[in-house]
């Protein structure tokens, strides 16, 4: 009996230690490739980050492999101003984001295939000024979204096929200044939008047939 209790106690301590192996700061900011690489070294068992994660102003960040163990971000996931980042494959194990998910001004980002396992975003979804982003197919498994959806000034974006799993949007839907966007068929399963709907200055968009299922 004593051995069993000792084993249980050791197991509990081990679990607690593993859960504690994540940063405790409300916001973790990674602003260099060294920051990204050191995350998995400093927190090798961290899978559920409780707070926000900002990957920002990383002039030398080319990959996110150092955070490949993360399965969940409890707060915001904000990826902005990373001029050399071409992909986000390091997020391949991420399944949920509790707050918003924001991609802003990542000049060389061509795809977001690293989000293929993401199913839930608690807040809003925003893509702004990602000049080489051609598609958002990495969001194909996203089925739950609590806030608004916005795509602004993504000059190479051609479609929204990655949103095919969404049936409702809690906030507004705002699509502006995406010069090569030719169709919005990826929204065909969308039935409700909680706020306003705006399509503005998407010069290659010929129709709104992708909204055929929208009822409210």
Order of alpha helices (4+ residues) and beta strands (2+ residues): alpha-beta-alpha-beta-beta-beta-beta-beta-beta-beta-beta-beta-beta-beta-beta-beta-beta
